[in-house]
Amino acid sequence: MELQQEGYVTPVAPHFDKFKGVKEFFRVIWKNKMARVGLIIVIIFMLIAALGPLVVTTPKSDYLARLQNPSLAHPLGTDYAGRDIFSMFILGTRAVLIVGLYAGVFAVAIASAVGITAGLLGGKVDEMLMILTNIVLTMPSFPVMMVLSMIINVNNNFLFGLVLSLWSWAALAKAIRTQVLTMRNKEFIEASRLMGVSTFNIITKDIFPNIVSFVTVNFISIMKGTIVTSVGLMVLGLVPFDGQHWGMMMQMAMSQTSLLYGGIQPIVNFMTPVMGILLFQLGCYLFAMGIDEAMNPRLR
């Protein structure tokens, strides 16, 4: 049977590009030169963390080759035990980033729950949650982390990230509460309440989309801070030994070579993870500069 008639055009269903938002996000990031550099740096570290262990094998001790200078066989030389520093750095990238990722996710989850609940419900709930938040804020974080790491048996990256997040959420929680307080009396929130929309849907569909860029930028900031804290705890020997962690590389460089043996290699051994931390921090900072613009169309 003939379906098409003269003068009739079959309507074409509009094409829905489910990746349009993602493409627009990266388009805006790419237009910002500093954010572009930051994105490239972050992607490089993520690729190292993901693919490094598939390419590099765990270096073995060889005391006959200890503290060798950089060469073709050992691009960054060897450490006090004759292990290849480049391989250790590549393998350590995964441990460092996974710990920071866990800590950032846990901290953002706690901060979002506390901040949104306090700002939306108000009253006694708000008072109690803010008292708890202020207690956490007034106590110095690093000494508390030191105590927690000694009390809790930190034996894996998941638990390490959880410990680091316990004192990293408070500032973000107060900031989220402030954001929610400015929104909870807006017309679209009131309309949702009058329509009988549940509190959960108001949070997920009305409030969180308006603060997601702010939360994302703070997630990167928290992740940066917890990476530095994890390295510091590892350097101080307050968490179990992990030879593939940048902090342990630094700790071993100080304790085993004492940086006093002379020559360039002990310095290279110590500075390699330090430069890794600085470069990753720089990448995160530059990338975060473009995130708010990319995720908030009003800024464009």
C-alpha positions as a printed Julia matrix, in Angstrom:
300×3 Matrix{Float64}:
  0.0    0.0    0.0
  1.29   3.43  -0.93
  1.97   5.43   2.2
  3.28   8.62   0.67
  0.98  10.97  -1.18
  1.76  13.98  -3.28
  2.43  17.02  -1.14
  2.8   14.99   2.04
  6.11  14.85   3.85
  6.62  12.07   6.31
  7.51  13.66   9.68
 10.94  12.82  10.94
 11.39  12.2   14.64
 13.79  14.68  16.19
 17.2   13.21  16.8
 18.07  13.19  20.46
 21.77  13.33  21.12
 22.21  11.92  24.58
 25.84  12.96  24.53
 25.11  16.6   23.7
 25.63  17.77  27.27
 28.93  15.92  27.56
 30.17  17.31  24.24
 29.16  20.84  25.23
 30.99  20.44  28.56
 34.27  19.46  26.92
 33.82  22.08  24.19
 33.7   24.84  26.8
 36.65  23.31  28.68
 38.67  23.1   25.48
 38.02  26.77  24.62
 39.52  27.81  27.96
 43.28  27.52  27.43
 44.18  27.08  31.09
 41.39  24.56  31.67
 42.53  22.71  28.54
 46.05  22.35  29.89
 44.66  21.18  33.23
 42.41  18.62  31.53
 45.37  17.23  29.56
 47.47  16.9   32.7
 44.66  15.18  34.62
 43.98  12.78  31.72
 47.68  11.88  31.53
 47.75  11.0   35.23
 44.52   9.02  34.9
 45.95   7.05  31.99
 49.11   6.38  33.97
 47.03   5.13  36.89
 44.83   2.96  34.69
 47.34   1.58  32.2
 50.65   1.86  34.06
 50.36  -1.45  35.96
 49.61  -3.2   32.66
 52.82  -1.92  31.1
 55.23  -1.69  34.03
 56.1   -4.6   36.28
 56.86  -4.28  39.98
 60.61  -3.57  40.24
 62.71  -6.02  42.21
 65.51  -5.16  44.59
 69.03  -5.35  43.2
 71.54  -3.98  45.67
 74.31  -4.26  43.09
 72.5   -1.56  41.09
 71.59   0.75  43.97
 71.54   4.54  43.54
 72.42   4.46  39.85
 72.11   7.67  37.89
 69.49   8.01  35.11
 70.18   5.89  32.02
 68.33   4.24  29.15
 67.65   1.17  31.29
 66.54   3.31  34.26
 65.19   6.7   33.02
 65.11   8.11  36.57
 67.83   5.93  38.04
 67.44   3.51  40.94
 66.73   3.86  44.64
 68.62   2.62  47.71
 67.53  -0.98  46.97
 68.33  -0.87  43.27
 64.7   -0.6   42.2
 63.77   1.4   39.13
 62.37   4.76  40.29
 60.39   5.35  37.1
 58.5    2.06  37.53
 57.81   2.8   41.18
 56.47   6.25  40.29
 54.16   4.83  37.61
 52.82   2.13  39.93
 52.47   4.59  42.81
 50.28   6.9   40.73
 47.36   4.46  40.93
 47.55   4.12  44.73
 47.73   7.89  45.23
 44.85   8.74  42.89
 42.58   5.95  44.16
 43.02   7.11  47.76
 42.3   10.71  46.74
 39.27   9.63  44.7
 37.77   7.63  47.57
 38.37  10.49  49.99
 36.81  13.03  47.63
 33.72  10.91  46.97
 33.13  10.19  50.67
 33.7   13.81  51.7
 31.35  15.18  49.02
 28.68  12.62  49.95
 28.85  13.55  53.64
 28.98  17.3   52.92
 26.04  17.13  50.5
 23.92  15.12  52.91
 24.66  17.43  55.85
 24.49  20.72  53.93
 21.3   19.99  51.98
 19.51  18.5   55.0
 20.45  21.44  57.24
 19.54  24.08  54.67
 16.29  22.51  53.53
 14.83  21.4   56.87
 16.15  24.19  59.11
 15.13  24.42  62.76
 16.64  22.06  65.34
 18.01  19.77  62.64
 19.96  22.67  61.14
 21.27  23.71  64.57
 22.48  20.22  65.49
 24.15  19.6   62.14
 25.88  22.98  62.2
 27.16  22.37  65.74
 28.71  19.12  64.52
 30.11  20.87  61.43
 31.64  23.69  63.48
 33.27  21.18  65.84
 34.92  19.48  62.87
 35.98  22.84  61.41
 37.57  24.12  64.61
 39.77  21.06  65.13
 43.02  20.95  63.14
 42.6   18.33  60.44
 46.1   16.91  60.03
 46.7   16.06  63.72
 43.24  14.46  63.83
 44.11  12.43  60.73
 47.3   11.3   62.44
 45.35  10.09  65.46
 42.67   8.38  63.35
 45.26   6.63  61.2
 46.89   5.22  64.34
 43.57   4.15  65.92
 41.98   2.66  62.8
 43.75  -0.25  61.16
 44.17   1.22  57.68
 44.95  -1.78  55.51
 43.51  -0.84  52.09
 42.93   2.19  49.88
 39.16   2.21  50.5
 39.58   2.51  54.27
 42.42   5.0   53.86
 40.18   7.22  51.74
 37.35   6.94  54.27
 39.64   8.01  57.12
 40.87  11.01  55.12
 37.3   12.08  54.31
 36.13  12.16  57.94
 37.69  15.58  58.5
 37.47  16.97  54.95
 33.73  17.57  54.5
 32.84  20.33  56.98
 33.74  23.46  54.98
 31.89  22.18  51.92
 28.85  21.27  54.06
 28.55  24.85  55.34
 28.93  26.22  51.82
 26.24  23.87  50.47
 23.93  24.83  53.34
 24.35  28.49  52.38
 23.51  27.69  48.76
 20.41  25.75  49.79
 19.22  28.54  52.11
 19.22  30.93  49.17
 17.2   28.49  47.06
 14.66  26.93  49.39
 12.22  29.87  49.14
 12.57  30.27  45.38
  9.45  29.96  43.24
 10.4   26.63  41.67
 10.94  25.03  45.1
  7.63  26.38  46.39
  5.89  25.14  43.25
  7.29  21.65  43.76
  6.09  21.63  47.35
  2.57  22.79  46.36
  2.46  20.02  43.75
  3.22  17.47  46.45
  6.67  16.56  45.16
  8.59  14.51  47.69
 11.55  15.98  49.54
 13.86  13.45  47.88
 12.77  14.57  44.39
 13.1   18.23  45.36
 16.68  17.54  46.43
 17.64  15.45  43.39
 15.76  17.38  40.68
 15.55  20.97  41.94
 18.4   21.62  44.37
 21.32  19.4   43.42
 21.38  20.36  39.68
 21.83  23.98  40.77
 24.85  23.25  42.94
 26.48  20.46  40.96
 29.17  22.71  39.42
 30.02  24.14  42.85
 30.21  20.64  44.34
 32.38  19.39  41.46
 34.93  22.17  41.89
 35.08  21.45  45.62
 35.42  17.72  44.94
 38.59  18.44  43.0
 39.84  20.7   45.79
 39.15  18.05  48.45
 40.82  15.38  46.34
 43.93  17.55  45.99
 44.08  18.16  49.73
 43.59  14.54  50.71
 46.32  13.41  48.32
 48.78  15.72  50.08
 47.53  14.49  53.47
 47.86  10.83  52.45
 51.43  11.43  51.31
 52.2   13.25  54.57
 50.85  10.39  56.7
 52.82   7.9   54.64
 56.02   9.93  54.99
 55.54  10.0   58.77
 55.04   6.24  58.8
 51.56   6.47  60.36
 49.89   4.09  57.92
 50.96   0.57  56.9
 53.83   0.19  54.47
 52.96   0.5   50.78
 56.1    0.54  48.68
 54.19   1.72  45.6
 52.88   4.92  47.19
 54.55   8.26  46.49
 54.63   9.0   50.2
 56.54   5.81  50.9
 58.99   6.64  48.12
 59.7    9.93  49.87
 59.88   8.28  53.29
 62.36   5.69  52.05
 64.41   8.37  50.3
 64.77  10.24  53.6
 65.22   7.3   55.94
 67.4    5.01  53.82
 69.54   7.48  51.91
 69.0   10.41  54.3
 69.62  12.62  51.26
 73.15  12.94  52.65
 75.04  10.33  50.66
 76.01  12.87  48.07
 75.39  12.72  44.37
 72.25  13.51  42.45
 70.41  10.19  42.79
 69.08  10.51  46.38
 67.66  13.91  45.37
 66.04  12.45  42.23
 64.58   9.65  44.36
 62.96  12.19  46.69
 61.95  14.82  44.12
 60.26  12.45  41.65
 57.1   11.95  43.76
 57.23  15.59  44.88
 57.12  16.76  41.26
 54.32  14.28  40.58
 52.26  15.8   43.39
 52.94  19.36  42.25
 52.11  18.61  38.61
 48.87  16.82  39.47
 47.86  19.64  41.81
 48.52  22.15  39.03
 46.43  20.13  36.59
 43.52  19.93  39.01
 43.69  23.67  39.71
 43.7   24.64  36.04
 40.94  22.15  35.19
 38.75  23.38  38.03
 38.98  26.92  36.64
 36.92  25.9   33.62
 34.48  23.49  35.27
 32.17  26.13  36.72
 31.85  27.82  33.35
 31.27  24.51  31.57
 28.6   23.28  33.99
 26.83  26.62  34.54
 25.38  28.01  31.27
 24.55  31.32  32.97
 28.27  32.1   33.2
 28.54  31.79  29.42
